[in-house]
């Protein structure tokens, strides 16, 4: 999920539509709401954020470091008019990239991926048992063979693999897939996605690798855990 911070709702809504076409969920904040949220949000909310897309404002000083104290997600500053002096100042404040407006959603996503790639160096994948997921959008490998998945199911699998054997709740998965504040979609849609993902994995692995516990959530298991 990408968090967009801009006092103009039209800007946030436009990016929300653009990122939605690319299958990426977003949440929009005004500056005042964002600064309140960053102090009060639970850790699992920050875990769902892949990047912060923030418009320039007078209160920017110190904000990047505040975000970095709670999240490892990329911080990208948006500017109406870029200049060398202001760009260098933003980098000095701790942002990871500076873009000029307007900027296509695909370019922003490519920049986010480039930042994440540098951060993780050679660690471009995550493994759990016979499941290997990739952070560059590649199809996961299950028992050494690619498994094509619909976009939502892929993001759920990536989230579960990244969590290893740690249990994650339905709201956490929903936040990762659809965004923290998308109230237009029923949270129970996650159960439908996981049911379909289960079937595909069971056909390939020969067992159901997703364990669910009512009120506790989901986690991946190995055959010996059955």
C-alpha positions, 0 to 999 in steps of 0.5 A, spaced: 500 500 500 502 507 498 500 512 503 499 519 499 499 525 503 496 532 500 491 537 502 488 537 496 483 531 495 483 531 488 491 530 487 490 524 492 484 521 488 487 522 482 493 518 484 488 513 487 485 511 481 492 511 477 495 506 482 488 502 482 489 501 475 496 498 476 493 493 482 496 497 488 492 500 494 492 507 496 490 511 502 490 519 502 491 523 508 491 531 509 497 534 512 494 534 519 491 528 519 497 524 517 501 527 522 496 525 527 496 518 524 503 517 524 504 518 532 498 513 533 498 508 528 499 501 530 505 497 528 501 493 523 498 499 520 506 501 518 507 494 516 502 494 510 505 501 507 510 500 501 511 507 500 510 514 502 508 519 497 508 526 500 507 533 497 512 538 499 509 543 505 512 548 510 512 543 516 516 538 512 522 539 516 523 533 521 518 529 518 522 524 514 526 522 520 519 521 524 517 516 518 523 512 518 523 511 526 517 507 525 517 504 518 522 502 512 518 504 507 520 508 501 519 516 502 518 520 496 517 527 496 513 530 490 514 538 488 510 542 483 517 545 481 523 542 482 530 546 483 537 544 485 537 547 492 530 545 494 531 537 491 538 537 495 534 540 501 529 534 501 534 529 500 538 532 506 531 531 510 532 524 509 527 522 503 529 517 498 527 520 492 524 527 489 519 527 483 516 533 479 508 533 478 505 530 474 508 523 474 505 517 472 504 512 477 508 506 473 514 511 474 513 512 481 512 504 482 518 503 478 522 508 483 519 505 489 521 498 487 528 501 485 529 504 492 527 497 495 531 493 491 537 498 493 535 497 501 535 489 500 541 489 496 541 481 494 535 479 498 530 479 492 526 473 494 523 470 500 522 463 502 518 458 506 518 451 505 517 449 498 514 456 496 519 462 494 516 469 492 519 475 489 519 482 490 519 484 483 513 482 481 515 475 478 510 469 479 512 465 485 515 458 485 512 452 488 516 446 488 521 449 483 515 451 478 512 458 477 505 458 479 501 464 476 496 467 481 491 473 480 494 479 483 490 479 490 492 472 491 499 473 489 499 479 494 496 475 500 501 469 498 507 474 499 505 477 505 504 470 508 511 468 506 514 474 509 511 473 515 514 466 515 510 462 521 508 468 524 500 468 524 497 474 521 490 477 522 485 478 517 485 485 518 492 485 517 492 482 510 486 486 508 490 492 509 496 490 505 492 488 499 486 493 499 489 499 504 488 501 511 482 505 510 478 502 504 471 501 507 468 500 500 470 493 500 468 488 505 473 485 509 471 478 508 473 478 501 480 476 504 476 469 506 474 468 498 481 470 496 485 465 501 480 459 499 482 460 492 489 460 494 489 454 498 486 450 492 491 452 488 497 451 493 494 444 495 494 442 488 501 443 487 504 441 494 499 436 496 497 439 502 494 445 505 499 450 507 495 455 510 493 454 517 487 458 520 484 459 527 478 463 528 480 470 531 487 469 531 488 469 523 492 465 518 499 462 518 503 458 513 505 451 515 510 445 513 507 438 512 511 436 519 506 441 522 500 438 520 
